[in-house]
C-alpha cells in the first residue's frame, strides 16, 4: 500500500486529503481562524462548578466555555494548579519539575467542588472540539505528543504502546527512556519508537521538553483565555501519526506550506523531505489527483461500492445509520446466503472507509443483509474489525444481532465532515436542489456496466443538457465521456437528448 498526501491551501482554509493506493480515506479541513483545535493548551479560569454534572465550566476567552469533567482533572490537578498559579504570579521562574514539591493526588471518584473552585487558574488542553452548541471538552491531564513518545508533566510513569509485542524491545525502550527523561515527567512510548536508536529518541524528547518550556514562559503574566501553546497544523499531525516508509508523495500548492512541511519532515525523517513536491499546474490540485470526484462520490446520501451494491447513510441527533443494499449484485450460481456474505464483506470495507473519511463518531448502526449461518456472521465481524484496524480513532465493533445489525462506537473529537453534494436546479431558477451532476454521470455509468454483459449496443435517453455534456469532447485531443465508456466496456454506446425527461432522469432504449 502506498500513501499520498494532497494539501490544498485556500484563502480561508487548508484542505488535506490522504489517499491510499489512489483511494481517498481521510479528508480534513482546517480553517485559518479556527478558535479551538484538539491539542491546543490554554490558561483557563474556573467560571462555575456544576455539582450535578460533577464538572466545571471554564473561561477560555471565547463565547463558548470549556467543559471540564471531574474524571478529566487527572490525579495531579492540585500540583498543576500550584504550578500554574505560581508561574502566572512570577513566583516560579523555571519549567523544571525536578525540585517542584507536589501536592497530594485527588480521589478517583471525588467531587468537583473539592478539587477546583470558581476563580482558580488552571492549565488545560482541548481534548474535543466544540460541536454544534457545545463548547470544547477540555482536560487538565496535559500531554505533549511527539513522533516517538508523549510527554506527561507531573508524572514519573513510563508506559509502552500495547502494539509493541517484543518483550526484549519493551524492556530496552523502557530502560532507555527512564535514563534520559527529565525528572517529574512521565512518558508514553509510541509504536513507531520500535528499533529506534537513543539519539533519535533523545532528540524527540528534547523537542517535547522545549514545548513545555515554552508553556512555562508564556504563562508568566498571562491572562485567562490566553492560548499558551498551539497544536501543530493538521498536515503535520497526519505526518507525525501516520508517516512511514509507505508514504509515496506529498503534494502541496503553496510555497510557504511546502517549506513548513519540509522543515517538519527534516526533523522527524530527514531522508524523506524530498517527498514534498510543489504543484505548479493550472489544474486545481484536488482535481489533478482525482480528489474532487471522490469527494462528490463519497459524501452523498447514497454511496455506490461496485456492481450495483450501495450504502444509504442517514444521520440523526442520537446516532448514524447505514443501510446495505445489494442492488443487482447477484451471482446466479450461488445461493442467497453466499450472495449475502459476498455483499456484506464488500460493504464492511466501505463502511470502515466512510467512518474514517467523514470522521463519523458516537454510535453507528449498520444494517447488513441478513445471514442465517453463525460462521458467516463471524466472518463479517472479523472483516469489520480488520477493516477498522487502520483507523486511529478509538472504536469498538460488536457482533451482528439476530436482525443483522452491527453496532459500532467510534471516538468523536472533531465535528463530522459534511460535504454538500447537491446543486441548484437550473429548471426552477435555483429554488430547488438536485443531486450533483457528477453523481448522475456515475449512476449512468453504473447502469452501463450492468448492461454491458447483456447486450452489444446500449442507447440511453437523457435530458438534452446532460446528453450534450456526455457527448462533448474535453479538449482538442481528448475523447468525450461517451467515447471513453464505449472503449472501456467495448460496446457501442449512444447518448441521446430527450426534452420530455427531467434533468436527473434517464432511460434505456431497447
C-alpha positions as CSV (number, residue, x, y, z in Angstrom):
1,X,0.0,0.0,0.0
2,X,1.2,3.5,-0.9
3,X,0.0,6.7,0.8
4,X,-0.1,10.1,-0.9
5,X,-0.9,13.4,1.0
6,X,-2.6,16.1,-1.1
7,X,-2.7,19.5,0.6
8,X,-4.9,22.3,-0.9
9,X,-4.1,25.7,0.6
10,X,-7.2,28.0,0.1
11,X,-7.8,31.6,1.2
12,X,-9.9,30.7,4.2
13,X,-8.8,27.1,5.0
14,X,-6.4,24.3,4.2
15,X,-8.0,21.1,2.9
16,X,-6.0,17.8,3.3
17,X,-6.7,14.6,1.5
18,X,-5.0,11.3,2.4
19,X,-5.0,8.7,-0.4
20,X,-4.2,5.0,0.0
21,X,-3.4,3.5,-3.4
22,X,-5.2,6.4,-5.0
23,X,-8.4,5.9,-2.9
24,X,-9.5,8.8,-0.6
25,X,-9.5,7.5,3.0
26,X,-9.3,10.8,5.0
27,X,-10.4,14.4,4.4
28,X,-9.6,17.2,6.8
29,X,-10.4,20.9,6.7
30,X,-8.6,23.4,8.9
31,X,-9.9,27.0,8.9
32,X,-7.2,29.7,9.4
33,X,-9.2,31.5,12.1
34,X,-10.3,28.4,14.0
35,X,-11.0,29.1,17.7
36,X,-10.2,25.7,19.2
37,X,-8.2,22.8,17.9
38,X,-7.6,19.4,19.6
39,X,-4.3,19.6,21.4
40,X,-4.3,23.4,22.0
41,X,-3.3,24.4,25.5
42,X,-4.9,27.4,27.3
43,X,-4.7,29.3,30.6
44,X,-8.3,28.9,31.8
45,X,-10.2,30.2,34.7
46,X,-12.9,28.3,36.5
47,X,-16.2,30.2,35.8
48,X,-18.6,28.0,37.8
49,X,-19.0,24.4,39.1
50,X,-21.9,22.2,38.4
51,X,-22.1,19.6,41.2
52,X,-25.0,17.8,39.4
53,X,-22.7,17.1,36.4
54,X,-19.6,16.8,38.6
55,X,-18.0,19.2,36.2
56,X,-16.8,22.8,35.8
57,X,-17.3,25.4,33.1
58,X,-14.0,27.1,32.2
59,X,-13.5,30.6,30.7
60,X,-11.2,30.2,27.7
61,X,-11.6,33.7,26.3
62,X,-14.5,32.8,24.0
63,X,-18.3,32.8,24.0
64,X,-18.3,29.1,24.5
65,X,-16.9,28.0,27.8
66,X,-14.9,24.8,28.1
67,X,-16.4,21.7,29.7
68,X,-14.2,20.1,32.3
69,X,-15.5,16.9,34.0
70,X,-14.0,15.6,37.3
71,X,-12.7,12.5,35.5
72,X,-10.7,14.7,33.2
73,X,-8.9,16.5,36.0
74,X,-6.3,13.9,36.5
75,X,-4.8,12.8,39.8
76,X,-2.2,15.6,39.9
77,X,-4.6,18.5,39.4
78,X,-3.6,20.1,42.7
79,X,0.1,20.1,41.7
80,X,-0.8,21.5,38.3
81,X,-2.9,24.3,39.9
82,X,0.0,25.2,42.2
83,X,2.5,25.3,39.3
84,X,0.1,27.4,37.2
85,X,-0.7,29.9,39.9
86,X,2.9,30.4,41.0
87,X,4.2,30.7,37.4
88,X,1.4,33.3,36.4
89,X,2.3,35.3,39.5
90,X,6.1,35.0,38.6
91,X,6.9,33.2,41.9
92,X,8.3,30.3,39.9
93,X,10.9,31.0,37.3
94,X,11.8,27.6,35.9
95,X,10.0,25.0,33.8
96,X,11.9,22.2,35.6
97,X,9.9,19.9,37.9
98,X,12.9,18.3,39.5
99,X,12.6,20.2,42.8
100,X,9.0,21.0,42.5
101,X,7.1,19.9,45.6
102,X,4.0,18.0,44.5
103,X,0.6,18.1,46.3
104,X,-1.4,15.1,47.2
105,X,-3.3,13.3,44.4
106,X,-7.1,13.6,44.4
107,X,-9.5,10.7,44.8
108,X,-10.6,8.8,41.7
109,X,-14.3,9.2,42.4
110,X,-14.4,12.6,44.2
111,X,-16.4,15.8,43.9
112,X,-15.6,18.7,41.6
113,X,-16.1,21.2,44.5
114,X,-13.3,19.5,46.5
115,X,-10.8,19.8,43.6
116,X,-11.4,23.3,42.0
117,X,-13.2,26.4,42.9
118,X,-14.6,29.4,40.8
119,X,-11.7,31.8,40.1
120,X,-9.0,29.2,40.1
121,X,-6.4,29.4,37.3
122,X,-5.8,26.1,35.5
123,X,-3.7,25.0,32.6
124,X,-6.0,23.0,30.3
125,X,-5.9,21.2,26.9
126,X,-8.6,20.8,24.3
127,X,-9.5,17.1,24.0
128,X,-12.6,17.5,21.9
129,X,-13.6,20.4,19.6
130,X,-16.7,22.5,20.0
131,X,-19.6,20.7,18.3
132,X,-22.9,22.4,17.5
133,X,-23.9,24.5,20.5
134,X,-21.5,22.7,22.9
135,X,-18.2,24.3,23.9
136,X,-14.9,22.3,23.7
137,X,-14.3,19.4,26.0
138,X,-11.0,20.1,28.0
139,X,-8.7,18.1,30.2
140,X,-6.1,19.2,32.8
141,X,-4.0,16.0,32.1
142,X,-1.6,17.8,29.8
143,X,0.1,15.7,27.2
144,X,2.7,16.8,24.6
145,X,2.8,14.4,21.6
146,X,5.9,13.8,19.6
147,X,6.9,11.4,16.8
148,X,8.1,8.6,19.1
149,X,6.6,9.5,22.5
150,X,4.2,11.5,24.5
151,X,5.5,13.7,27.4
152,X,3.3,13.9,30.6
153,X,4.1,16.6,33.2
154,X,3.7,15.8,36.9
155,X,4.1,12.0,36.4
156,X,7.0,9.6,36.7
157,X,5.4,6.6,34.9
158,X,6.9,5.2,31.7
159,X,4.4,3.1,29.7
160,X,4.7,1.5,26.3
161,X,2.3,1.0,23.4
162,X,0.5,-2.4,23.6
163,X,1.1,-2.8,19.9
164,X,4.8,-3.4,20.6
165,X,4.9,-7.2,21.0
166,X,8.5,-8.0,21.7
167,X,9.3,-8.2,25.5
168,X,13.0,-7.6,24.7
169,X,12.2,-4.4,22.8
170,X,9.8,-3.2,25.5
171,X,12.5,-3.7,28.2
172,X,15.1,-1.9,26.0
173,X,12.8,1.1,25.4
174,X,11.7,1.4,29.0
175,X,15.2,1.3,30.4
176,X,16.4,3.7,27.8
177,X,13.6,6.3,28.3
178,X,14.0,6.1,32.1
179,X,17.7,7.0,31.8
180,X,17.1,10.1,29.6
181,X,13.7,11.5,30.6
182,X,13.6,14.7,32.8
183,X,12.6,14.3,36.4
184,X,8.9,15.0,37.2
185,X,7.7,13.9,33.8
186,X,6.1,10.6,32.6
187,X,6.4,9.2,29.1
188,X,4.2,7.1,26.8
189,X,6.3,5.3,24.2
190,X,4.6,5.1,20.8
191,X,4.7,2.1,18.4
192,X,6.9,3.9,15.9
193,X,9.7,4.0,18.5
194,X,10.4,0.3,17.9
195,X,14.0,-0.2,16.9
196,X,14.9,3.5,17.1
197,X,18.4,4.5,18.5
198,X,18.9,6.6,21.6
199,X,19.9,9.7,19.5
200,X,16.6,9.8,17.7
201,X,14.6,9.2,20.9
202,X,16.6,11.8,22.8
203,X,16.0,14.4,20.1
204,X,12.3,13.8,20.2
205,X,12.3,14.1,24.0
206,X,14.3,17.3,23.9
207,X,11.8,18.9,21.4
208,X,8.9,18.0,23.7
209,X,10.6,19.4,26.7
210,X,11.2,22.6,24.8
211,X,7.5,22.9,24.2
212,X,6.9,22.6,28.0
213,X,9.5,25.3,28.5
214,X,7.5,27.5,26.0
215,X,4.3,26.9,28.0
216,X,6.1,27.9,31.2
217,X,7.5,31.1,29.6
218,X,4.1,32.2,28.1
219,X,2.3,31.6,31.4
220,X,4.1,34.4,33.1
221,X,1.7,37.4,33.3
222,X,-0.8,35.5,31.0
223,X,-4.5,36.3,31.4
224,X,-7.4,33.8,31.4
225,X,-8.3,32.7,27.9
226,X,-4.7,33.1,26.6
227,X,-3.6,30.3,24.3
228,X,-0.2,29.3,25.5
229,X,0.6,26.6,23.0
230,X,-0.9,25.7,19.6
231,X,-1.1,22.2,18.3
232,X,1.0,21.8,15.1
233,X,-1.0,22.1,11.8
234,X,-3.2,19.3,10.7
235,X,-0.9,18.2,7.9
236,X,2.0,17.8,10.3
237,X,-0.3,15.9,12.7
238,X,-1.1,13.4,10.0
239,X,2.6,13.0,9.2
240,X,3.5,12.7,12.8
241,X,1.0,9.9,13.4
242,X,1.0,8.1,10.1
243,X,4.3,8.7,8.4
244,X,6.2,5.6,7.5
245,X,8.1,4.0,4.6
246,X,4.8,3.5,2.8
247,X,4.4,7.3,2.1
248,X,4.9,7.9,-1.6
249,X,4.5,11.6,-2.2
250,X,3.3,14.8,-0.5
251,X,1.9,17.4,-2.9
252,X,1.1,21.0,-1.9
253,X,0.1,24.0,-3.8
254,X,1.6,26.7,-1.5
255,X,5.3,27.6,-1.3
256,X,5.2,28.6,2.3
257,X,3.3,25.5,3.4
258,X,5.8,23.4,1.4
259,X,8.7,24.9,3.3
260,X,6.9,24.3,6.7
261,X,6.2,20.6,5.9
262,X,9.8,20.1,4.5
263,X,11.2,21.6,7.7
264,X,8.9,19.3,9.9
265,X,9.9,16.2,7.9
266,X,13.6,17.2,8.2
267,X,13.2,16.8,12.0
268,X,11.3,13.5,12.0
269,X,12.7,11.8,8.9
270,X,15.3,13.9,7.1
271,X,15.8,11.4,4.2
272,X,12.1,11.8,3.2
273,X,12.0,15.6,3.0
274,X,12.4,15.2,-0.8
275,X,8.9,13.6,-1.0
276,X,7.3,17.1,-0.6
277,X,6.5,18.4,-4.0
278,X,5.0,21.7,-5.2
279,X,2.0,21.5,-7.5
280,X,2.6,24.1,-10.3
281,X,-0.1,23.2,-12.9
282,X,-3.1,25.4,-13.7
283,X,-5.4,22.5,-12.9
284,X,-6.7,22.7,-9.3
285,X,-4.6,20.3,-7.1
286,X,-7.6,18.3,-5.9
287,X,-8.9,17.9,-9.4
288,X,-5.5,16.8,-10.7
289,X,-5.3,13.9,-8.2
290,X,-9.0,12.9,-8.6
291,X,-9.9,14.0,-5.1
292,X,-12.8,16.3,-6.1
293,X,-14.5,13.5,-7.9
294,X,-14.0,11.1,-5.0
295,X,-15.4,13.7,-2.6
296,X,-18.5,14.2,-4.7
297,X,-19.0,10.4,-5.0
298,X,-18.2,9.6,-1.3
299,X,-20.2,12.2,0.6
300,X,-23.7,11.7,-0.8
301,X,-26.6,10.0,1.0
302,X,-26.1,7.1,-1.4
303,X,-22.6,5.7,-1.8
304,X,-22.0,3.2,-4.6
305,X,-19.5,0.4,-4.0
306,X,-19.3,-1.8,-7.1
307,X,-21.6,-3.9,-9.3
308,X,-24.7,-2.2,-8.0
309,X,-24.0,-2.6,-4.3
310,X,-24.5,0.7,-2.4
311,X,-24.8,2.2,1.1
312,X,-27.5,4.6,2.3
313,X,-26.2,6.8,5.1
314,X,-28.6,8.7,7.4
315,X,-27.7,11.0,10.3
316,X,-29.8,11.6,13.4
317,X,-29.2,13.5,16.7
318,X,-28.6,10.2,18.5
319,X,-26.7,8.1,16.0
320,X,-25.7,7.4,12.4
321,X,-27.5,4.7,10.5
322,X,-26.0,2.9,7.5
323,X,-28.1,0.5,5.3
324,X,-26.5,-2.0,3.0
325,X,-28.3,-2.7,-0.4
326,X,-27.1,-5.4,-2.8
327,X,-28.7,-3.6,-5.8
328,X,-28.3,-6.1,-8.7
329,X,-25.2,-7.9,-7.4
330,X,-26.5,-11.4,-7.6
331,X,-24.5,-14.4,-8.7
332,X,-26.9,-16.9,-10.1
333,X,-24.5,-19.8,-9.3
334,X,-24.6,-19.0,-5.6
335,X,-27.4,-19.3,-3.1
336,X,-28.9,-16.4,-1.1
337,X,-26.6,-16.9,1.9
338,X,-23.5,-16.9,-0.2
339,X,-24.6,-13.8,-2.1
340,X,-25.4,-12.0,1.2
341,X,-22.0,-12.8,2.6
342,X,-20.2,-11.5,-0.5
343,X,-22.1,-8.2,-0.5
344,X,-21.6,-7.8,3.3
345,X,-17.9,-8.4,3.1
346,X,-17.5,-5.8,0.3
347,X,-19.7,-3.4,2.3
348,X,-17.7,-3.8,5.5
349,X,-14.6,-2.3,3.9
350,X,-16.6,0.7,2.5
351,X,-18.3,1.3,5.9
352,X,-14.9,1.4,7.6
353,X,-13.7,3.9,4.9
354,X,-16.8,6.1,5.2
355,X,-16.4,6.3,9.0
356,X,-12.8,7.5,8.7
357,X,-13.5,9.7,5.7
358,X,-16.4,11.6,7.2
359,X,-15.0,11.3,10.7
360,X,-18.3,10.0,12.0
361,X,-18.3,9.5,15.7
362,X,-20.6,8.3,18.5
363,X,-23.0,5.4,17.8
364,X,-23.2,3.9,14.3
365,X,-25.7,1.2,13.5
366,X,-25.1,-0.8,10.3
367,X,-27.9,-2.8,8.8
368,X,-26.2,-5.6,6.9
369,X,-28.1,-8.1,4.8
370,X,-29.4,-10.9,7.0
371,X,-27.4,-14.1,7.2
372,X,-28.6,-17.3,8.9
373,X,-25.3,-19.2,9.4
374,X,-23.3,-18.3,12.5
375,X,-19.9,-18.9,10.8
376,X,-20.9,-16.2,8.2
377,X,-21.8,-13.7,10.9
378,X,-18.4,-14.5,12.5
379,X,-16.6,-13.8,9.1
380,X,-18.4,-10.5,8.8
381,X,-17.4,-9.4,12.4
382,X,-13.8,-10.4,11.7
383,X,-13.8,-8.5,8.4
384,X,-15.3,-5.4,10.0
385,X,-12.7,-5.4,12.8
386,X,-9.9,-5.9,10.3
387,X,-11.1,-3.1,8.1
388,X,-11.3,-0.8,11.1
389,X,-7.7,-1.6,12.3
390,X,-6.1,1.3,10.4
391,X,-8.5,3.8,12.0
392,X,-6.6,5.8,14.7
393,X,-9.8,6.9,16.4
394,X,-10.8,4.7,19.4
395,X,-13.6,2.3,18.3
396,X,-15.4,-0.9,19.2
397,X,-17.3,-3.3,17.0
398,X,-20.0,-5.6,18.3
399,X,-21.0,-8.9,16.6
400,X,-24.2,-8.8,14.4
401,X,-27.5,-9.1,16.3
402,X,-30.1,-11.7,15.1
403,X,-31.6,-9.0,12.9
404,X,-28.2,-8.4,11.2
405,X,-27.4,-5.1,12.9
406,X,-23.8,-4.3,13.7
407,X,-23.2,-1.7,16.4
408,X,-20.1,0.4,16.3
409,X,-18.9,3.1,18.6
410,X,-16.2,5.5,17.4
411,X,-14.5,8.3,19.2
412,X,-15.7,11.8,18.3
413,X,-13.1,14.6,18.8
414,X,-14.0,16.8,15.9
415,X,-17.2,17.8,14.1
416,X,-18.2,15.4,11.4
417,X,-17.3,16.5,7.9
418,X,-20.3,17.2,5.8
419,X,-20.0,18.0,2.0
420,X,-23.0,19.3,0.1
421,X,-23.3,17.1,-3.0
422,X,-26.4,18.9,-4.3
423,X,-26.5,21.7,-6.9
424,X,-29.1,24.4,-7.7
425,X,-31.7,23.2,-10.2
426,X,-31.4,25.2,-13.4
427,X,-35.0,24.4,-14.4
428,X,-36.7,26.1,-11.4
429,X,-34.4,29.2,-11.2
430,X,-32.3,27.8,-8.4
431,X,-35.2,27.3,-5.9
432,X,-34.9,23.6,-5.8
433,X,-32.0,21.2,-5.1
434,X,-30.8,18.3,-7.2
435,X,-28.0,15.7,-7.0
436,X,-24.6,16.7,-8.1
437,X,-24.1,16.3,-11.9
438,X,-21.1,14.1,-11.2
439,X,-23.3,11.7,-9.2
440,X,-25.8,11.5,-12.1
441,X,-22.9,10.6,-14.6
442,X,-21.7,8.0,-12.1
443,X,-25.2,6.4,-11.9
444,X,-25.4,6.3,-15.7
445,X,-22.0,4.6,-16.0
446,X,-23.1,2.0,-13.3
447,X,-26.1,1.2,-15.4
448,X,-24.0,0.8,-18.5
449,X,-21.6,-1.5,-16.6
450,X,-24.6,-3.7,-15.6
451,X,-26.0,-3.8,-19.2
452,X,-22.6,-4.4,-20.8
453,X,-22.9,-8.2,-20.1
454,X,-26.4,-8.4,-21.6
455,X,-26.3,-6.6,-24.9
456,X,-23.9,-5.4,-27.7
457,X,-25.5,-1.9,-28.1
458,X,-26.7,0.5,-25.5
459,X,-28.9,3.5,-26.2
460,X,-29.7,5.9,-23.4
461,X,-32.0,8.9,-23.4
462,X,-31.3,11.8,-21.0
463,X,-32.2,15.5,-20.8
464,X,-30.5,17.4,-23.7
465,X,-28.2,19.3,-21.2
466,X,-26.9,16.0,-19.9
467,X,-26.6,14.4,-23.3
468,X,-24.6,17.4,-24.6
469,X,-22.2,17.2,-21.6
470,X,-21.6,13.4,-22.0
471,X,-21.1,13.7,-25.8
472,X,-18.9,16.8,-25.7
473,X,-15.1,16.4,-26.3
474,X,-12.9,17.5,-23.4
475,X,-10.2,19.4,-25.4
476,X,-8.8,19.0,-28.9
477,X,-7.2,15.6,-28.5
478,X,-9.4,14.2,-25.7
479,X,-12.4,11.9,-26.1
480,X,-15.9,12.5,-24.9
481,X,-17.3,10.7,-21.8
482,X,-19.4,8.6,-24.1
483,X,-16.4,7.6,-26.3
484,X,-14.5,6.6,-23.1
485,X,-17.4,4.4,-22.0
486,X,-17.5,2.7,-25.4
487,X,-13.8,1.9,-25.2
488,X,-13.9,0.8,-21.6
489,X,-16.8,-1.6,-22.0
490,X,-16.2,-2.5,-25.7
491,X,-19.8,-1.7,-26.6
492,X,-21.4,0.8,-29.0
493,X,-23.0,3.4,-26.7
494,X,-25.3,6.2,-27.8
495,X,-26.4,9.0,-25.5
496,X,-29.4,10.9,-27.0
497,X,-31.3,14.0,-25.7
498,X,-35.0,13.9,-24.9
499,X,-36.7,17.1,-23.8
500,X,-39.5,15.2,-22.1
501,X,-37.1,14.0,-19.4
502,X,-36.2,15.9,-16.3
503,X,-32.6,16.9,-15.7
504,X,-32.0,13.9,-13.4
505,X,-33.9,11.4,-15.5
506,X,-32.6,8.9,-17.9
507,X,-34.0,5.8,-19.6
508,X,-32.7,2.8,-21.5
509,X,-33.9,2.4,-25.1
510,X,-34.3,-1.3,-26.1
